[in-house]
Amino acid sequence: MTPANEGLRRGGEIEEITPVTGVASEARRLWGLGWPVALGMVGMTTMGVADMIMVGHLGKIELAAVAAGHLWGFMIIMFGRGILHGLDPVVAQAHGAGDVEGSRRALASGLGLSILLSVPLFIWHFFGAAGLDFLGQPESVLPMAGSYCKALAFGVLPLLVFHSYKQVLQGHGFMMPAAIALIVCNLVNLFLNWVFIYGHLGAPRLGVTGSGVSTSLCQIFLVAMVIYLGRKHIETNPLVVMKSFSFGGLWKMLGVGIPVGLQISIEAWAFVFAGVMMGWLGEVELAAHTVALNLASLSFMAALGISAAASTRVGNLVGAGLDWAKAAWIALALGAFIMSFSMAAFLLAPVFFASIYTSAPDVLALAAVLIPMAGAFQLCDGIQVVSFGALRGAGDVRVPAILGAVAFWCIGLPVGGFLAFSVGLGAVGIWYGFLIGITLVSAMLMIRIQRLSKRKLVRVEA
């Protein structure tokens, strides 16, 4: 390692990337990379689950307000986070090639992008009430949803900075720092929710807005935690890292990151728009949809962990000039296997899961119908997200985005809308559209992996 390359990686020589030797050993390697990410992402999702549960017991209007506010913020935050996932192929392939200086430049570009992206994302949150009104959401939820969005705005920059560090650490195979930070942050979030939602310890009773305040404070805490925990593995001091920053590197990272951001956001935006359509149907439908989607999102984190592992492993193999296709297929099988457990749980006990969130009879009844439908697409959902991860690690970021757009926006959502409003199936029809879109995109992405595996790949650099 040259002196110039000592700025990012700490504590030893560059890891040698080993080829795939067998199914069992590769599955263990992927699981070893994936479970900390899954644990951390479950931690991030359970923050939202805790918010929903604690606010949901204030009433169904409050639950619907958080759901609507979350949709408004989520649709833009996912794109910002997705752009930062452009770090995945750059860092993973640089690590596979032993280019530590390349990883340091990528982190500097990621921090620069975080600052750049935070400005429009911050402003976006202040138009929550007006935007949701324009989208036809129930008038009763708009004031609380708008206040909730404004409180969330102050956590935008720290959340993006956290994701920059997380993606670089993961690209080097260090999954635990972000996972630990997220788990600890859950405990902090529960305490702050208790303080600000219900008005304990002398704090004002802020209700829905209090949930947004606690979330923003937790996101500041996340950055401090990941910088502290990651310092043994990479250079995390932003003042040192930013010495490698250049505007040329930032624009190159945008060139990689925007297609990745679209790739990741296309499905998320489909679910957001489905939530908008639920709002057209009414408060009960929006609240029940939020319960089912929250559960599906929680189980999705397990597959997302394997997706991150696949992105890291495939990127490392591509950077090292080794065969990557077998690792991708093993990751797909592992993702489908893990998601089979949540499929069984949602199909067998929908009422139990729905009752965790709400005691309102009308919301409970509809959620108990939607949760088994969430269970029905778990396998395909696991396959599609792991496929996206493997292709991202290989540096294939544009075609998967197009395939996702076709499956969700040209087929899944129109079919769901037709079944909901023209056929009269309501919320159930929208979820049928989900099932069709996810099944289709999972099949197309597997075909893409098969075709790409026959080509010689060029390393992605920024």
C-alpha positions as CSV (number, residue, x, y, z in Angstrom):
1,M,0.0,0.0,0.0
2,T,1.5,3.3,-1.0
3,P,1.4,6.3,1.4
4,A,-1.1,8.0,-0.8
5,N,-3.5,5.1,-0.3
6,E,-3.3,5.1,3.5
7,G,-5.9,7.9,3.8
8,L,-9.0,5.7,3.7
9,R,-8.2,2.1,4.7
10,R,-6.8,1.5,8.2
11,G,-5.5,-1.4,10.0
12,G,-3.7,-3.8,7.7
13,E,-3.1,-4.8,4.1
14,I,-5.7,-4.8,1.4
15,E,-7.9,-7.9,1.5
16,E,-7.3,-10.4,-1.2
17,I,-10.6,-11.1,-3.1
18,T,-11.1,-14.9,-3.4
19,P,-13.1,-16.5,-6.3
20,V,-16.3,-18.4,-5.8
21,T,-15.4,-22.0,-4.8
22,G,-18.7,-23.7,-4.0
23,V,-22.4,-23.0,-3.3
24,A,-22.3,-23.6,0.5
25,S,-19.2,-21.6,1.1
26,E,-20.4,-18.7,-1.1
27,A,-23.8,-18.7,0.6
28,R,-22.0,-18.4,4.0
29,R,-19.9,-15.5,2.7
30,L,-23.0,-13.7,1.4
31,W,-24.9,-14.3,4.6
32,G,-21.9,-13.0,6.6
33,L,-21.9,-9.8,4.5
34,G,-25.7,-9.6,4.4
35,W,-27.0,-10.2,7.9
36,P,-25.5,-7.1,9.5
37,V,-26.9,-5.0,6.7
38,A,-30.3,-6.6,7.1
39,L,-30.1,-6.1,10.9
40,G,-29.3,-2.4,10.4
41,M,-32.0,-1.9,7.8
42,V,-34.5,-3.6,10.0
43,G,-33.3,-1.1,12.6
44,M,-34.0,1.7,10.2
45,T,-37.4,0.3,9.3
46,T,-38.4,-0.4,12.9
47,M,-37.9,3.3,13.6
48,G,-40.8,3.9,11.2
49,V,-42.7,0.9,12.7
50,A,-42.3,2.4,16.2
51,D,-43.5,5.8,14.9
52,M,-46.5,4.2,13.3
53,I,-47.4,2.2,16.4
54,M,-46.9,5.0,18.9
55,V,-48.8,7.6,16.8
56,G,-51.4,5.0,15.7
57,H,-52.7,4.7,19.2
58,L,-53.5,8.4,19.2
59,G,-56.2,7.7,16.5
60,K,-56.7,6.7,12.9
61,I,-56.5,10.3,11.7
62,E,-53.1,10.7,13.3
63,L,-51.9,7.4,11.8
64,A,-53.1,8.5,8.3
65,A,-51.3,11.9,8.8
66,V,-48.0,10.2,9.5
67,A,-48.6,7.8,6.5
68,A,-49.3,10.8,4.2
69,G,-46.3,12.8,5.5
70,H,-44.1,9.8,5.2
71,L,-45.1,9.3,1.6
72,W,-44.3,13.0,0.7
73,G,-40.8,12.8,2.3
74,F,-40.1,9.2,1.3
75,M,-40.6,9.8,-2.5
76,I,-37.7,12.4,-2.6
77,I,-35.5,11.0,0.1
78,M,-35.3,7.6,-1.6
79,F,-34.0,9.3,-4.8
80,G,-31.3,11.1,-2.8
81,R,-30.3,7.9,-1.0
82,G,-30.4,6.1,-4.3
83,I,-28.0,8.5,-5.9
84,L,-25.6,7.7,-3.0
85,H,-25.9,4.0,-3.8
86,G,-23.9,5.0,-6.9
87,L,-21.0,4.6,-4.5
88,D,-21.6,0.8,-4.4
89,P,-20.0,-0.3,-7.7
90,V,-17.3,2.4,-7.5
91,V,-16.1,1.5,-4.0
92,A,-16.7,-2.3,-4.3
93,Q,-14.8,-2.5,-7.6
94,A,-12.0,-0.2,-6.3
95,H,-11.6,-2.4,-3.3
96,G,-11.5,-5.5,-5.4
97,A,-8.8,-3.9,-7.5
98,G,-6.8,-2.8,-4.4
99,D,-7.4,0.9,-5.3
100,V,-7.8,2.5,-1.8
101,E,-7.2,6.0,-3.1
102,G,-10.2,5.5,-5.5
103,S,-12.4,4.7,-2.5
104,R,-11.3,7.8,-0.7
105,R,-12.1,10.0,-3.6
106,A,-15.5,8.3,-3.9
107,L,-16.3,9.0,-0.2
108,A,-15.3,12.6,-0.7
109,S,-17.6,12.8,-3.6
110,G,-20.4,11.2,-1.6
111,L,-20.1,13.8,1.2
112,G,-20.1,16.5,-1.4
113,L,-23.2,15.0,-3.0
114,S,-24.9,14.8,0.4
115,I,-24.5,18.6,0.9
116,L,-25.6,19.3,-2.7
117,L,-28.7,17.1,-2.5
118,S,-29.8,18.2,0.9
119,V,-30.7,21.7,-0.2
120,P,-33.6,20.8,-2.6
121,L,-34.6,17.9,-0.3
122,F,-34.9,20.2,2.7
123,I,-37.0,22.7,0.8
124,W,-39.3,19.9,-0.5
125,H,-40.4,18.9,3.0
126,F,-41.8,22.4,3.6
127,F,-44.3,22.0,0.9
128,G,-45.7,18.8,2.4
129,A,-49.3,20.0,3.2
130,A,-49.7,21.8,-0.2
131,G,-48.2,18.9,-2.1
132,L,-50.4,16.4,-0.4
133,D,-53.5,18.6,-1.0
134,F,-52.5,18.8,-4.7
135,L,-52.3,15.0,-4.8
136,G,-55.9,14.8,-3.4
137,Q,-55.1,13.4,0.0
138,P,-57.8,13.6,2.8
139,E,-58.2,17.2,4.0
140,S,-58.4,16.0,7.6
141,V,-54.7,14.8,7.6
142,L,-53.1,17.8,5.8
143,P,-52.3,20.1,8.8
144,M,-50.6,17.3,10.9
145,A,-48.9,15.8,7.9
146,G,-47.5,19.2,6.9
147,S,-46.1,19.8,10.4
148,Y,-44.6,16.3,10.4
149,C,-42.8,16.9,7.1
150,K,-41.3,20.2,8.4
151,A,-39.9,18.4,11.4
152,L,-38.4,15.7,9.2
153,A,-36.6,18.3,7.0
154,F,-33.9,19.0,9.6
155,G,-32.8,15.4,9.5
156,V,-32.2,15.3,5.7
157,L,-28.5,16.3,5.6
158,P,-27.4,14.0,8.4
159,L,-29.3,11.1,6.9
160,L,-27.6,11.6,3.5
161,V,-24.1,11.9,5.2
162,F,-24.8,8.7,7.1
163,H,-25.6,6.9,3.9
164,S,-22.4,8.1,2.2
165,Y,-20.3,6.5,5.1
166,K,-22.5,3.4,5.1
167,Q,-22.1,2.7,1.4
168,V,-18.3,3.1,1.5
169,L,-17.9,0.9,4.6
170,Q,-20.1,-1.7,3.0
171,G,-18.1,-1.6,-0.3
172,H,-15.1,-2.6,1.8
173,G,-17.0,-5.4,3.5
174,F,-17.4,-3.6,6.8
175,M,-21.1,-4.0,7.5
176,M,-21.3,-3.8,11.3
177,P,-20.6,-0.1,12.0
178,A,-23.8,1.1,10.3
179,A,-25.8,-1.8,11.7
180,I,-24.8,-1.1,15.3
181,A,-25.5,2.6,14.8
182,L,-29.0,1.9,13.5
183,I,-29.8,-0.6,16.3
184,V,-28.7,1.9,19.0
185,C,-30.6,4.6,17.3
186,N,-33.8,2.6,17.6
187,L,-33.6,2.8,21.4
188,V,-32.9,6.5,21.2
189,N,-36.0,6.9,18.9
190,L,-38.3,5.1,21.3
191,F,-37.2,7.3,24.1
192,L,-37.6,10.5,22.1
193,N,-40.9,9.4,20.7
194,W,-42.1,8.9,24.3
195,V,-40.9,12.3,25.2
196,F,-42.1,14.4,22.3
197,I,-45.3,12.5,21.1
198,Y,-46.8,12.2,24.5
199,G,-45.2,15.2,26.3
200,H,-43.1,13.6,29.1
201,L,-40.2,15.0,31.1
202,G,-41.5,18.5,30.8
203,A,-41.6,18.5,26.9
204,P,-44.7,19.7,25.1
205,R,-47.2,17.1,23.8
206,L,-46.5,17.4,20.1
207,G,-48.3,14.3,18.8
208,V,-47.6,13.6,15.1
209,T,-45.1,16.5,14.9
210,G,-43.2,15.0,17.9
211,S,-42.5,11.8,15.9
212,G,-40.9,13.9,13.2
213,V,-38.8,15.8,15.8
214,S,-37.5,12.6,17.3
215,T,-36.7,11.2,13.8
216,S,-34.6,14.2,12.9
217,L,-32.7,14.1,16.2
218,C,-32.0,10.4,15.7
219,Q,-30.6,11.0,12.2
220,I,-28.0,13.5,13.7
221,F,-27.2,10.8,16.2
222,L,-26.7,8.2,13.4
223,V,-24.0,10.3,11.7
224,A,-22.0,10.7,15.0
225,M,-22.3,6.9,15.6
226,V,-21.2,5.7,12.2
227,I,-18.2,8.2,12.2
228,Y,-17.1,6.9,15.6
229,L,-17.7,3.2,14.9
230,G,-16.2,3.3,11.4
231,R,-13.0,5.1,12.4
232,K,-11.1,1.8,12.9
233,H,-11.7,0.7,9.3
234,I,-11.6,3.8,7.2
235,E,-10.7,7.5,7.6
236,T,-14.0,8.9,8.8
237,N,-12.9,12.5,9.7
238,P,-14.8,14.6,7.1
239,L,-12.1,17.3,7.2
240,V,-9.5,14.8,6.2
241,V,-11.6,13.0,3.7
242,M,-12.7,16.2,1.9
243,K,-9.1,16.9,1.0
244,S,-9.6,14.4,-1.8
245,F,-12.8,16.2,-3.0
246,S,-13.0,17.6,-6.6
247,F,-15.9,18.9,-8.6
248,G,-14.9,16.6,-11.4
249,G,-15.2,13.6,-9.2
250,L,-18.6,14.9,-7.9
251,W,-20.0,15.1,-11.5
252,K,-18.6,11.7,-12.4
253,M,-20.3,10.3,-9.3
254,L,-23.6,12.0,-10.3
255,G,-23.2,10.2,-13.7
256,V,-23.2,6.9,-11.9
257,G,-25.5,7.8,-9.1
258,I,-28.5,9.2,-11.0
259,P,-29.2,6.0,-12.9
260,V,-28.8,4.0,-9.6
261,G,-31.1,6.5,-7.8
262,L,-33.7,6.0,-10.5
263,Q,-33.2,2.2,-10.4
264,I,-33.8,2.2,-6.6
265,S,-36.5,4.9,-6.6
266,I,-38.7,3.5,-9.4
267,E,-40.2,0.8,-7.2
268,A,-40.3,3.0,-4.2
269,W,-42.2,5.7,-6.2
270,A,-44.6,3.1,-7.4
271,F,-45.5,2.3,-3.8
272,V,-45.7,6.0,-3.0
273,F,-48.1,6.6,-5.9
274,A,-50.1,3.6,-4.7
275,G,-50.4,5.3,-1.3
276,V,-51.7,8.4,-3.1
277,M,-54.3,6.3,-4.8
278,M,-55.2,4.8,-1.4
279,G,-55.7,8.4,-0.2
280,W,-58.2,8.9,-3.0
281,L,-60.1,5.9,-1.7
282,G,-60.2,7.3,1.9
283,E,-58.6,7.4,5.3
284,V,-59.3,3.8,6.2
285,E,-57.8,2.5,2.9
286,L,-54.7,4.7,3.4
287,A,-54.2,3.6,7.0
288,A,-54.7,-0.1,6.2
289,H,-52.4,0.1,3.2
290,T,-49.7,1.7,5.4
291,V,-50.0,-1.1,8.0
292,A,-49.5,-3.8,5.3
293,L,-46.8,-1.9,3.5
294,N,-44.9,-1.3,6.7
295,L,-44.9,-5.0,7.5
296,A,-43.8,-5.8,3.9
297,S,-41.0,-3.2,4.2
298,L,-39.8,-4.8,7.4
299,S,-39.5,-8.2,5.9
300,F,-38.0,-6.7,2.8
301,M,-35.0,-5.6,4.8
302,A,-33.7,-9.2,5.0
303,A,-33.6,-9.4,1.2
304,L,-32.1,-5.9,1.1
305,G,-29.3,-7.2,3.2
306,I,-28.5,-9.9,0.7
307,S,-28.8,-7.4,-2.1
308,A,-26.1,-5.2,-0.4
309,A,-24.0,-8.3,0.0
310,A,-24.5,-9.2,-3.6
311,S,-23.5,-5.7,-4.7
312,T,-20.4,-5.8,-2.6
313,R,-19.4,-9.3,-3.6
314,V,-20.1,-8.9,-7.3
315,G,-18.3,-5.6,-7.3
316,N,-15.3,-7.0,-5.6
317,L,-15.1,-9.9,-8.0
318,V,-15.5,-7.6,-11.1
319,G,-12.7,-5.3,-9.7
320,A,-10.5,-8.3,-9.1
321,G,-11.1,-9.6,-12.7
322,L,-12.8,-12.8,-11.4
323,D,-16.0,-14.5,-12.5
324,W,-19.0,-13.0,-10.7
325,A,-22.1,-14.7,-12.2
326,K,-22.1,-17.7,-9.8
327,A,-22.1,-15.4,-6.8
328,A,-25.1,-13.5,-8.2
329,W,-27.1,-16.7,-8.7
330,I,-26.3,-18.0,-5.3
331,A,-27.4,-14.6,-3.8
332,L,-30.7,-14.8,-5.7
333,A,-31.4,-18.3,-4.3
334,L,-30.5,-17.1,-0.8
335,G,-32.7,-14.1,-1.0
336,A,-35.7,-16.2,-2.2
337,F,-35.1,-18.7,0.6
338,I,-35.1,-16.0,3.3
339,M,-38.2,-14.3,2.0
340,S,-40.2,-17.6,2.1
341,F,-40.3,-17.3,5.9
342,S,-42.1,-13.9,5.9
343,M,-44.4,-15.2,3.1
344,A,-45.5,-18.0,5.4
345,A,-46.0,-15.6,8.4
346,F,-48.1,-13.1,6.5
347,L,-50.3,-15.8,5.0
348,L,-50.9,-17.6,8.3
349,A,-51.4,-14.7,10.8
350,P,-52.6,-11.5,9.1
351,V,-55.0,-10.5,11.9
352,F,-52.3,-10.8,14.5
353,F,-49.9,-8.6,12.6
354,A,-52.6,-6.0,11.8
355,S,-53.6,-5.8,15.5
356,I,-50.1,-4.7,16.5
357,Y,-50.7,-1.4,14.6
358,T,-54.3,-0.5,15.2
359,S,-57.4,-1.4,17.1
360,A,-59.8,0.5,14.8
361,P,-62.2,-2.3,13.5
362,D,-62.4,-1.0,9.9
363,V,-58.7,-0.5,9.5
364,L,-58.0,-3.8,11.1
365,A,-60.4,-5.7,8.8
366,L,-58.9,-4.2,5.6
367,A,-55.3,-4.6,6.7
368,A,-56.0,-8.3,7.4
369,V,-57.0,-8.7,3.8
370,L,-54.0,-6.8,2.4
371,I,-51.3,-8.5,4.5
372,P,-51.7,-12.0,2.9
373,M,-51.3,-10.2,-0.5
374,A,-48.1,-8.8,0.8
375,G,-47.1,-12.4,1.7
376,A,-47.9,-13.6,-1.8
377,F,-45.2,-11.5,-3.5
378,Q,-42.4,-12.0,-1.0
379,L,-40.4,-14.5,-3.1
380,C,-40.4,-12.3,-6.2
381,D,-39.7,-9.2,-4.1
382,G,-36.6,-10.9,-2.7
383,I,-35.5,-12.0,-6.2
384,Q,-35.9,-8.5,-7.8
385,V,-34.0,-6.6,-5.0
386,V,-31.1,-9.0,-5.0
387,S,-31.0,-8.9,-8.8
388,F,-30.8,-5.1,-8.6
389,G,-27.9,-5.4,-6.1
390,A,-26.0,-7.9,-8.2
391,L,-26.4,-5.8,-11.3
392,R,-25.4,-2.6,-9.4
393,G,-22.2,-4.3,-8.2
394,A,-21.5,-5.3,-11.8
395,G,-21.9,-1.6,-12.8
396,D,-25.1,-2.2,-14.8
397,V,-27.2,0.7,-13.7
398,R,-29.2,2.0,-16.7
399,V,-31.0,-1.0,-18.2
400,P,-32.3,-2.3,-14.8
401,A,-33.8,1.2,-14.2
402,I,-35.6,0.9,-17.6
403,L,-36.9,-2.6,-16.8
404,G,-38.2,-1.4,-13.4
405,A,-40.0,1.5,-15.0
406,V,-41.7,-0.7,-17.5
407,A,-42.8,-3.3,-15.0
408,F,-44.1,-1.0,-12.3
409,W,-45.2,2.2,-14.1
410,C,-46.3,0.8,-17.5
411,I,-47.9,-2.4,-16.3
412,G,-48.3,-2.8,-12.5
413,L,-49.7,0.6,-11.5
414,P,-52.1,1.0,-14.5
415,V,-53.5,-2.5,-13.9
416,G,-53.8,-1.9,-10.2
417,G,-55.6,1.5,-10.8
418,F,-57.9,-0.2,-13.3
419,L,-58.8,-2.9,-10.9
420,A,-59.3,-0.5,-8.0
421,F,-61.4,2.2,-9.7
422,S,-62.9,0.7,-12.8
423,V,-63.6,-2.9,-11.6
424,G,-64.3,-1.7,-8.1
425,L,-61.8,-3.8,-6.2
426,G,-60.6,-0.8,-4.2
427,A,-57.4,-1.3,-2.2
428,V,-57.2,-5.0,-3.1
429,G,-57.0,-4.1,-6.8
430,I,-54.0,-1.8,-6.2
431,W,-52.2,-4.6,-4.4
432,Y,-52.9,-7.0,-7.3
433,G,-51.0,-4.5,-9.4
434,F,-48.1,-4.7,-7.0
435,L,-48.1,-8.5,-7.4
436,I,-48.0,-8.3,-11.2
437,G,-45.3,-5.6,-11.4
438,I,-42.9,-7.3,-8.9
439,T,-43.3,-10.7,-10.6
440,L,-42.6,-9.2,-14.0
441,V,-39.5,-7.2,-13.0
442,S,-38.0,-10.2,-11.1
443,A,-38.2,-12.3,-14.3
444,M,-36.7,-9.6,-16.5
445,L,-33.8,-8.9,-14.2
446,M,-32.9,-12.6,-14.0
447,I,-32.7,-12.6,-17.8
448,R,-30.5,-9.5,-17.7
449,I,-28.1,-11.2,-15.3
450,Q,-27.9,-14.2,-17.6
451,R,-27.1,-12.1,-20.6
452,L,-24.6,-9.8,-18.8
453,S,-22.7,-12.8,-17.4
454,K,-21.6,-13.7,-21.0
455,R,-19.9,-10.2,-21.5
456,K,-16.6,-8.8,-20.4
457,L,-17.3,-6.0,-17.9
458,V,-15.3,-2.8,-17.5
459,R,-14.6,-1.4,-14.1
460,V,-16.7,1.6,-13.0
461,E,-14.5,4.5,-11.7
462,A,-15.2,8.0,-10.5
